[in-house]
Amino acid sequence: MLKKFQNWIISNKLKTGLLISNLTLFGLAVVFYHLGMLPIRQTGDLIFWLVLIFALALYRPGWTFLFFVGALVLENISLTAPATGLTLRIYQALGALIIAAVLIRLAFKKSGLDAFHWKKPDYLMLVFSGGSLLSALFSAEKAASLKITLVILSFTALYFLVRRYIHSQSDLKKIIPFFLVSSWGVVVYGILQNVFFMRGFSFHGEAMPGRPNATFAEPDWLGIYLVFLLAVIYALIYYFNKKRDNQSTLILNFKFSILNQFLITKFEIFKLFLYLFLILIYILLIITVSRSAWLGAGLITLVFLKALLTDFSWHWKTWRWKMFLRQSVFIALAGMISVFLVYTFNLTSFQLFDRAQSAGTGWQKITIACKSRSNLDLPEKINSSAELIRYGCRHVNLEEVPMEEKQGNQIKEIYRPDPNINIRGQIFQKSLAIIKTRPIFGIGYGAIAPSLGRDERGTDLNSSNIFLEVWLGSGLIGLLTFGLIWLNAVGVFIKRFWRGNSDEERSFALFILLGIFALLIPNLFNAGIFLMILWFFWGIVPVKFINAIRINE
């Protein structure tokens, strides 16, 4: 196996070099972020690096695009300092400079790109952006709304950049390694964040102590990304299983050379790496303690297993029970190993079972420290943490328990209504009330936070539902086009899966379906409209299985 891996590297020196460069850039971005070297505070230094990137984009826009794909995960690392009032993420800088470079090369007729063919979602994306701009113009917070609308417009431009560069399955094959390499970096970094936190190191960099957010703004957004990453991994596993079965049939029928057995071995090696990666993804997904992401992961896992068994066919005689049972065992083993490792290496301070249970019961178990002995009559449940004062108790974090015990305080557990559920309910009702007053134009994205307020950490609240967020920020026009964009993706899945002529096309169709669930289910409890991975997904949905464009120009 090592010999084959070595031979692959030798025969793919350019791709290997670009992948190593991509991983190096990811690592440097994270290290520089922790060292305080990012964001760049000197204007001259920022201009120097932007000019350097622009030169690379002019020389090899295709290579720069691959680095752009690898940088999509760097959501909380900005090139510009907060004092500038502008947040310029690395992928935004790369994307903008690639667009500028391509326009210049087009002027000299050296773009190296095929003609652009407009599709239905392209028009929908323009209408969606127009709806956002219209809402901003009618917003009470016009300046703030226009500023955020500029972000929407920049994401729309990056969507068209993705559409411009990814036309075919050949293009997808070229970007997948870069996406996976950066994703591997995110997963390892996220796990290390909690390792550092649990060991008491101050440089863990977590936005919410005990919940890793890796290169994303918050743990829930990392959770959304991980569910999307699961969709990618599941689609690849589906493809390798289908490809292996088809190749095995051909070999057994003596229609192919015995050399194809080596192809099967290669598939098994790739699948082994995917399963090992799957364990790491599960570990990080668990310790994010994001219940919306858990729900999304559970649902797409069921859809994936159903696809393996039935291929979405009602003809039960064609169902593949052997493949289904084999993959179910592998998925279950990966899940059990990940849970075992989380508890064995003490990777989280949260009570995971209680966290999951509270989503259904509405009651959250908390740890309290009590000074007086009057707490003997402590009830099992309280309506709020304020009631603890009368019993001489207070709410403490798990990491504070040893210190409280040293001080002679008694440690107990009690149930209270889950504050997250109550807060989300209040936000939902408030959002609907606002929409009733302005159902057509909404209030603009800049007016959402002032209208909904802030949480106890001083963070601006959003609607906690992506459909409500879009309605508030982009109005009814934005909401309708947003829904049509998703319906178009569903239509593409149906067309590709049942009319697909190859394992690649059907596997990609399954990825579209899994991606829809992966991005929508967690976002029913979040408002991740400004996650670039969402716009990237929309950009690759229209991919056709035709001749590839030249991405190495």
N, C-alpha and C positions, 0 to 999 in steps of 0.2 A: 504493500500500500504506500509506504514512504517513497519507494522507487518511482511509482506512478505519479505521486505528488511532485517529486523532484522533476520528472520529465515534463509535467504540465507547466511548471514554472519556467523551465528552459524554453519551451515552445511558445510561451505567452509572456515574454519579457516585458513588453510594453504595458499590457494589462496589469501584470504583477507590480510593475513600478508605479503605475497610477493608483492601484489599490493601496500600496504601502504609503504613498504620498497622502492619500485620502485619510487613512487611519492616523498618520502622523499629524496632519492638520487638525483633526478632531482632538487628538491628545493635547496638542499645543494650545488649542483654544480653551480647553478645560483648565489646563495648568495656568495659563496666563490669566484666566478669569479669577482663579483662587489667589494668585499672587498680586492681583490688583492691576495687572498690566492691560487688562481689558475691562472696561472700555478704554479707548485711546483718548487721552485728555489733551494732548498737544495737536493743534490743528495741522501743523506742518507734517507731523508723523502720520496723521490720518490721510492726508493728501498723498503722501509718498506711497503708502500701501495701496490706496485706491488706484493710483497711476500704474503701479506694478501689476495689479490684478487686471487692469484694463489692457495692458500690453500683452498679457497672457491670453486674454479673451480675443484680442485682435489676431494673435498668432495662431491659437488653437481654440476657437470657441467651443468645439465639441468636447475637448478635455475639460475646459472650464465648466461646461454644463454638467459633466460627471461629478466634479467637485461641488457644484451647486446641489445636486441630488444628495450627496453625502452630507452637506451642511444643513439640510432641511430640519434635522433634529435639534439644531442649536437655537432653541427658541428663547432662552433667557440670557444669551450672551450677545451684547450689543457692541458695535464698533464705536459708537458715539456716546459721550458722557451725558448723564441726565441734565447737566446744566445747559446743554444746547437746546433742550426742549424737543429733541428728535431722537427716536429710537431706530437705529439702522442695524438690523441683524445681519449676520454674515451672509446668509442666503439671499437677503434682499440686495446687498451690495453686489454679490456675484451675479444675480439675475439682472439687475439694472445695467451692469457693465457689459454683460453678454448681449443684451438687447441693443445697447449702443454700438457694440462692435459689429453685430450682425447687420445693423442698418448701414454702417460705413462700408462693410464688405458688399452689401447689396448695391450700394451706389457705384461700386467698382466692378459689379457683376462677378463677385468672387465669394458668394455666401456659401456655396457647396450644399445648399438645401433644395429640396424639391418644392414645387409649387404648393402653396397652402390651400387646402380644400375646406371650406366652411361646413360645419355640421350644426344640427339643431341646438345642442348645448352651448355652442359658441354665441349664438344669438341670444339665448336665455341669459348667459353670463353678462352680456352687455345691458340687457334690460334690467337685470338685478342690480348692476352698478348704477344705472340710471335711476332706479327707484331709491337707492340709498342717497344719491345726490339730491333728489327731489325732496326727500324727507329732511335732509340737512338744511335745505333752503327754507323750509317752513318750520324749523325747530326753534323753540324758545332759547336753546343754547346753540345758536347758529355757529359761532366760531369753533366751539369744541366739536360739534357734529361734523362740520366741514373738514376739520383736521382728521377725524377718524375715518371719514369718507375717503380721504386721500389714501389711507391705509387699504381700504376696500379696493380702490382703483389700482393700487400697486399690486395687490394680490391678483386682481383680474389680469394685469399685464403679465405676471408670473405664470398664471394659468395658460395664457396664450404662448408663453415661452415653452412650457411643457408640451403643449399641443404641437408647437412648431418642430420640436426635436424628437418627439416620440410618436412615430407614425405606425410602426409595425412590430410584430413579435421579435424581430431581430434587434430593434432598438430596446425593447424591454429586457432582452437577455443581457444587453450591455450595461444597463443601469442597475439591475438586480444585485450584482456583487457589491456595488458601491453603497446601495441602500442597506444591505445586510451587514457590511463591515461597520458602517456608522452605527447601526442598530446594536451590534455587538458591543461597541464602545459605550453606548447609552446604558445598556443592561448591566454591564460590569461596573460602570461608574455609579449607577443607582444603588446597586448592592453594597458597594464600598462606602457610599454615603451613610447607610445605616450601620455598617460595621464600625465606622469612625464614631458615629453618634453613640452607639451602645458601649463603646470603649471610653467614652468621655472626652474625645478629641474635639476641640472647638472649631476646627476648620471643616466640619462635615458639609456645610453649605446648604443645609435643608431649610426650606422656607417655613415648614411646619415641623418642629422637632419630633423625630421618631417616624416621620413619613417622608421617604425619599422623593425628590422631584427631578433628580438628574439634571438634564439640560433644558427642562421645561419650567414654566413659571410656577406651577403648583402640582401637588401629587395627583389630583384628579385629571389634569391634562396629560401627565405622564401615563396615567391609567388608560386614557383614550388611545394614546399612541401605542401602548403595549397590546391592546386588543386588536388594533389595526395590524400590528406586526404579527400577531397570532394568525390573522387572516392570510397574510402572505405565506407564513410557514405551512399552514394547513393546505393551501392551494399547491404549494410545491410538493408536499407529501402526497397529495392526491395525484399530481402529475407523475411522480416517480413510480407510484403504485400502478397506475394505468399503463405507463410505458413499459414497466417490467413485465406485467401480465401479457401485454401484446407481443413483446419480443419473445417471451417464453413460448407462447403459442406458435409463433413462426419457427422457432428453433425445433420444437418438438415435431412440427410438420415437415421438417427438413427443407424448408423453403429459404432458409438463411444459412449462411456459413456459421460454423461453430464459433467463429470469432465474435459473434454477437454476445456470447456468454461473458466476455470481458466487459461489454457494455452494461450488462446486468450487474456485474460486480461494481462498476463505477456508480451505478444508481444506488446500490446498497451503501456504498461509502458516503455518498451525499446524504442519504437518509439518516445515517448514523450521526453525522454532524448536525443535522436538523433536529434530531431528538435530543441531543446533548444541549443544543441551544434552547430547545423547548423547555428543558428543566430550569435553565437560568431565567427564562422569561417568566415562567410560573412563580419562581422565587420572588422576583421583583414585583410581579403583579400582586402577590400575597402581601408583601410588606408595604406596598403603597397604601393599603387599607382603604382602597377606593371601592365602595360597594357598587357604584354604578358600573365601574370597570369589571368587577367580578360578575355582575349580571350579564354584561355584554360578552365576556369571555365564555361563560357557561352556555349562552345561547348559540354563539357561532360554533362552539365545539359540538353541540347537538346537530346543527345544520351540516357540519363537516362529516360527522359520522353517518348521518342520513344519506348524504351524497355518496359516500363510499359504499353503503349497502345497496341503495336503490337506483342511483343515478337519476333520482327524481322520476322514476318510472313506477306505474301502478301494476306492472306485470311481475308478480312476485316470483315467478319461476326464473326470472333473469337476475334476481337479487344475488349479490355476492356476499354470502354469509361468512365465508372463510376470511376474506379481506377485512370485512367489518369487525369480526371478532379479534383478529390479529391486531388491527390498529386500535381497537378499544382497549385491549390489554396494554399496548404501548403507551397510549394516552394516560390510562389510569396509573401505570407505573411511574410515568414522568410526574404526574400530580402527587403521588404518594412520596416519591423521593424528594420532591421540592418541599413538601410540608415537613418531612423528616429533617431535612437540612435546616429549615427555618428554625425549628425548635431545638435541634441538637446544637447548633452554633449560636443560638440566642440572637437571632437577627431582627427581632422586633420586641418592643415593650408593650404592644397592644394585646388585649385579650381578643383574639381573632374570632373565636366562636361567638362571643357576646356581641362583637361588632356586627357580625353577619346576622345574628338573631334579632338585634334591635331594629333592623330594617323591616322585619315582619311584625314584631310585637309593638314597636314604638317606644320600648323601654330600654334605657341604657344603664348598664352596670358601671358604677364609678367607685373608686377607692377613696376612702376618707380617713382622716386622722383626728382622733378625739382626745381631748385633754382631761375632761372630767369624767367621773364615774356615773354621771347622770345619763349616759348614753345606753344604760342597760335597757331602757324602754324605747330604744331606737326602732322605728318602724322599718318594714322591709322596703317600702316605697315612699318617696317624697314627691311633691309637685314641682319643687324648684330647689336649687342649691342654697337659696337664701334661708330655707327652713333649718339648715344644719346648725345655724348659729345658736338656736335655742337649746340644742343638745350639746353644745360645746365642741362641735366638730367643724371640719372644713374639708373641701375637696382637694386632693393632692394627686400629682402625677406618679406613675409607678416608679420612676427613677428617684423620686423623693422619699420612698418608703424606708430605705435603710437609715437615712438621716432622722426621719420622724421617730423610728423605733429607738434610736440612740438617745433621743430626747425624752423617752419614756411615754410617748403617746401611743394610744391603742389604734391599730390599723383594722378597719372594717370595710365591708362592701355594702352598697345600697343601690337601689334602682331609682332612676329619675326619668321623666319623659325625655326622649332623645331630642336635644335642642336643634340639631340639624333638620330633623323632620318638621319641627314646628316652624323654624325659620323659613324653610322652603315653602311650606304651606302659606305663610304670611306673604312671602314674595310673590307667589303664584296669584293669590287673590289681589294683591296690589297691582300687579302687572295687568291683570284682566280689567281692573277698574280704570287704569290709565288708557288701555286700548279702547274701552267703551267711549271715552271722551274724544279720542283721535283715531278712529279705525282705518281711515283711508291713508293718511300720510305718516302715521306714527308720530314719534316725538324726536327722532334722530338719535344716533348712537351716543352723542355727547350729552344728551339729557337723561339717559337711563340711570347712571349712577347718582346724580343729584336727586332724582325722583325716588329711587329705591333706598338710598342711604348707604351706610357703611356697617361692617360687622364689628365685633369687639376688638379686632386687631387693627382697625382703622382702614381696612381694605374696602374699596368700592364694591358694592353688591351688583350682581347682574341678575337677570330673570331666572337663572338656573334651569332654563329650557331653551334649546336653540331655536325652536319655532317661535316662541314668544319673543326671544331676543331679536330675531329677524323682523317680526311684525312691528315691534317697538322701534327698531332702528331703521328699517327700510320701507315701512308701510305695507299696505295691502299688495302693491305691485311687487315688492320684494318678496313677500311671503308666497304669493302665487308662483312666481318664477322659481323660487327656492324649492317649492314642492315639485314643480315640473322637472327641475334638474334631477331630482331623485327618481321620479317616475321614468325619466329617460334612461337612467342607469338600470332600473328594473327591466325595461324593455330590451336593453342591450343584452342583459343576462339571458333573458328568455330566447332571444334570437340566436345568440352565440352557442348556448348550451344544447339546444335541440336541433340546430342546423349546422353546428360546427363540424368541420370535416377532419379534424385532427385532435389528438390528445392535448396539444398545446392550447388550441382555441377553447376547448371545453374546460380545461383547467383555469384558463384566464377568466372564462365566464363564471366559474365557481368563485374565483377570487373577487369578482365584482359583487356577487351576492353576499359573500362573507364581509367584504369591505363596507357595503351598505349597512349591514347590521352592526359592524364594529364601530362605525362612526356615528350612527344614529342612536343606538340604544343608550350608550353612556351619555350622549348629548341630550337625552330627554331629561336628564338631571343636571346638566351643565349647559354652558353657552359657549362652546368652542368654535365659534364662527371665524375667529382669528387664528386658528391653528392652520399653519401652512400645509400640513399633511392632508387636510380636507380638500384644499384647492388642488393639490397635486393629484389626489385620487380622481377628482373631477376631470383633470387634464388627461389622464390616461384611459378613462372609460371609452372614448371614441376610437381607440387604437384599432386599426384594421390589419388583418393578416395578409399584408402585401409585401412587395420588395422594400427592403430597409433603406432609410436615408443614410448618408455617410456621417456618422457621429464623430469620426476621428479627424474631420477636416480642421 
